[in-house]
Amino acid sequence: MSDYFKNLEKCFGIDEVDANQHLNELVRIRLDKNKKELDELFWYKLEITKTPTRTNYHQFSFEKLQEISRKFTNGLQTFGFIPNRIFFKKYFLGGIRTIQIEQLDVNSFPSFTLNYLLYSNLDNVDIKYKTNLTSRVKFIDPTLEISFQFLDRGKRLNLEEHIRTSTNVDLTSEFIQKLGKNNIKDIIHNQFQRPRFLGNLYKNK
């Protein structure tokens, strides 16, 4: 068990396994309802990572992290004459978004990653449109790190292997404390943020 959850279990009775199982169960139920359709589609994984630095950590907030997500999937910001909303809907039918927080070193700031599992009726989106997608994300915030790759056809894919909901930080770390009380509160509650369903998965509750 991570130091993060040791602290939470001691203070609030929160258990790491129960928290992760709860989130994974939410995703599993939604996927099972749409299994027949999703099995025929192509799945991709997009990771957008924001890591505060010593020069900008005071500007970081979960609200801004959520804003990055909104601008990418549903924003009217235009790149190459096509708004992000239209671009996203043209190439992706839907997907799942989760948040992972990882502090690899207690002497550094944690990384906050928006993890998207996206599905499309189009193959080779990662090859044909990766540059355009990457440019759109960088246009939102040039400090973001992006990874985009093809996973597999749905019928051959175990999606649960790719869902990222973990939080691994040391709440007593100086670099966590620098982020301020509001961000620390959001880090503590991150495990209980419901996964966000996009497109067809959002509609098919």
C-alpha positions as CSV (number, residue, x, y, z in Angstrom):
1,M,0.0,0.0,0.0
2,S,1.3,3.4,-0.9
3,D,2.1,6.1,1.7
4,Y,-0.8,8.1,0.3
5,F,-3.3,5.4,1.2
6,K,-1.6,4.6,4.5
7,N,-2.3,8.2,5.5
8,L,-5.9,8.0,4.2
9,E,-6.6,4.7,5.8
10,K,-5.3,6.0,9.1
11,C,-7.3,9.3,9.0
12,F,-10.5,8.3,7.1
13,G,-10.6,4.5,6.9
14,I,-10.2,4.6,3.1
15,D,-8.8,1.4,1.6
16,E,-6.8,1.4,-1.6
17,V,-8.2,-1.9,-3.0
18,D,-11.8,-0.9,-2.3
19,A,-11.3,2.5,-3.9
20,N,-9.9,1.2,-7.1
21,Q,-12.4,-1.7,-7.3
22,H,-15.2,0.8,-7.0
23,L,-13.9,2.9,-9.9
24,N,-13.2,-0.1,-12.1
25,E,-16.7,-1.5,-11.4
26,L,-18.3,1.8,-12.6
27,V,-16.4,1.4,-15.9
28,R,-17.2,-2.3,-16.2
29,I,-20.9,-1.8,-15.9
30,R,-21.0,0.8,-18.6
31,L,-18.8,-1.2,-20.9
32,D,-21.0,-4.4,-20.5
33,K,-24.1,-2.4,-21.5
34,N,-22.5,-1.5,-24.8
35,K,-20.3,-4.6,-25.4
36,K,-21.7,-5.7,-28.7
37,E,-21.1,-2.3,-30.4
38,L,-17.7,-1.7,-28.7
39,D,-16.3,-5.0,-29.7
40,E,-16.3,-3.9,-33.4
41,L,-14.5,-0.6,-32.8
42,F,-10.9,0.5,-32.7
43,W,-9.5,1.6,-29.3
44,Y,-6.8,4.2,-28.7
45,K,-5.1,5.4,-25.6
46,L,-4.3,9.1,-25.1
47,E,-2.4,10.4,-22.0
48,I,-2.1,14.1,-21.4
49,T,0.2,14.9,-18.5
50,K,0.7,18.1,-16.5
51,T,3.6,18.3,-14.1
52,P,4.0,21.5,-12.1
53,T,7.4,23.0,-11.8
54,R,9.1,25.4,-9.3
55,T,8.2,28.3,-11.6
56,N,4.5,27.6,-12.1
57,Y,3.3,25.3,-9.3
58,H,1.4,28.2,-7.7
59,Q,-0.7,28.4,-10.9
60,F,-1.8,24.7,-10.9
61,S,-5.3,23.7,-9.9
62,F,-7.6,20.8,-10.6
63,E,-10.0,23.3,-12.2
64,K,-7.3,24.1,-14.8
65,L,-6.7,20.3,-15.3
66,Q,-10.4,19.9,-16.0
67,E,-10.3,22.9,-18.3
68,I,-7.7,21.2,-20.4
69,S,-10.0,18.2,-20.7
70,R,-13.0,20.3,-21.7
71,K,-11.0,22.3,-24.3
72,F,-9.7,19.2,-25.9
73,T,-12.9,17.2,-26.1
74,N,-15.6,19.9,-26.4
75,G,-13.9,23.2,-26.9
76,L,-14.5,25.7,-29.7
77,Q,-10.8,26.6,-29.8
78,T,-9.8,26.5,-33.5
79,F,-6.7,24.9,-34.9
80,G,-6.3,24.7,-38.6
81,F,-9.8,26.2,-39.1
82,I,-11.5,23.2,-37.3
83,P,-12.6,23.6,-33.7
84,N,-11.5,20.9,-31.2
85,R,-15.2,19.8,-30.7
86,I,-15.6,19.0,-34.3
87,F,-12.2,17.3,-34.6
88,F,-12.9,15.1,-31.6
89,K,-16.4,14.1,-32.8
90,K,-15.2,13.4,-36.3
91,Y,-12.6,10.9,-35.2
92,F,-13.8,9.5,-31.9
93,L,-17.2,8.1,-31.1
94,G,-16.7,8.1,-27.4
95,G,-14.5,6.9,-24.5
96,I,-13.5,7.0,-20.9
97,R,-11.5,9.5,-19.0
98,T,-9.8,8.9,-15.7
99,I,-7.1,10.8,-13.7
100,Q,-3.9,9.4,-12.4
101,I,-1.6,11.2,-9.9
102,E,2.0,9.9,-9.6
103,Q,4.8,11.3,-7.5
104,L,7.9,9.4,-8.5
105,D,10.2,11.3,-6.1
106,V,9.3,12.9,-2.8
107,N,11.6,15.7,-3.8
108,S,9.6,16.6,-6.9
109,F,6.1,17.6,-7.8
110,P,3.7,14.9,-8.8
111,S,2.4,14.4,-12.4
112,F,-1.3,14.7,-13.1
113,T,-2.3,12.6,-16.1
114,L,-5.6,12.7,-18.0
115,N,-6.0,9.1,-19.3
116,Y,-8.4,8.7,-22.2
117,L,-9.5,5.3,-23.6
118,L,-11.1,6.4,-26.9
119,Y,-12.9,4.3,-29.5
120,S,-13.4,5.0,-33.2
121,N,-14.9,3.3,-36.2
122,L,-11.7,4.4,-38.0
123,D,-8.5,2.4,-38.1
124,N,-5.1,4.1,-38.2
125,V,-6.2,7.3,-36.4
126,D,-2.9,7.2,-34.5
127,I,-1.0,7.2,-37.7
128,K,-3.0,9.7,-39.8
129,Y,-4.0,12.3,-37.2
130,K,-1.4,12.0,-34.3
131,T,0.4,15.2,-35.4
132,N,-2.8,17.2,-35.6
133,L,-4.0,15.8,-32.2
134,T,-0.7,16.5,-30.5
135,S,-0.7,20.1,-31.9
136,R,-4.2,20.7,-30.6
137,V,-3.2,19.6,-27.1
138,K,0.0,21.7,-27.2
139,F,-2.0,24.7,-28.4
140,I,-4.1,24.4,-25.2
141,D,-1.0,24.3,-23.0
142,P,2.6,23.9,-24.5
143,T,3.9,22.4,-21.2
144,L,1.7,19.3,-21.6
145,E,3.3,15.9,-22.4
146,I,1.3,13.7,-24.7
147,S,1.2,10.0,-25.6
148,F,-1.2,8.6,-28.2
149,Q,-1.3,5.0,-29.4
150,F,-3.5,2.4,-30.9
151,L,-4.5,-0.4,-28.5
152,D,-6.5,-3.0,-30.5
153,R,-9.9,-3.9,-31.8
154,G,-12.4,-4.1,-29.0
155,K,-13.1,-7.8,-29.2
156,R,-9.4,-8.6,-28.6
157,L,-8.9,-6.0,-25.9
158,N,-8.9,-6.2,-22.1
159,L,-9.7,-2.6,-21.4
160,E,-9.3,-2.9,-17.7
161,E,-5.5,-3.4,-18.2
162,H,-5.4,0.2,-19.5
163,I,-7.6,2.1,-17.0
164,R,-5.5,4.3,-14.8
165,T,-7.0,5.6,-11.6
166,S,-4.2,5.3,-9.1
167,T,-2.9,8.0,-6.8
168,N,0.6,7.6,-5.5
169,V,2.0,10.5,-3.5
170,D,3.5,11.3,-0.1
171,L,1.1,13.8,1.5
172,T,3.8,14.9,3.9
173,S,6.2,15.8,1.1
174,E,7.3,19.5,0.9
175,F,6.3,19.5,-2.8
176,I,2.8,18.3,-2.1
177,Q,2.4,20.9,0.6
178,K,3.5,23.6,-1.8
179,L,0.5,22.9,-4.0
180,G,-1.8,24.3,-1.3
181,K,-4.8,23.1,0.7
182,N,-7.3,23.1,-2.1
183,N,-5.1,20.9,-4.4
184,I,-4.3,18.6,-1.5
185,K,-8.0,18.2,-0.8
186,D,-8.6,17.3,-4.5
187,I,-5.7,14.8,-4.4
188,I,-7.2,13.1,-1.4
189,H,-10.6,12.8,-3.1
190,N,-9.2,11.9,-6.5
191,Q,-9.9,8.2,-6.0
192,F,-13.6,8.9,-5.7
193,Q,-13.9,11.1,-8.8
194,R,-16.2,9.2,-11.1
195,P,-14.7,8.2,-14.4
196,R,-16.0,10.5,-17.1
197,F,-17.7,8.9,-20.0
198,L,-17.6,10.6,-23.4
199,G,-19.7,10.4,-26.6
200,N,-21.8,7.3,-27.0
201,L,-20.8,5.9,-23.6
202,Y,-22.0,9.1,-22.0
203,K,-25.4,8.8,-23.7
204,N,-25.9,5.1,-23.1
205,K,-26.2,5.1,-19.3
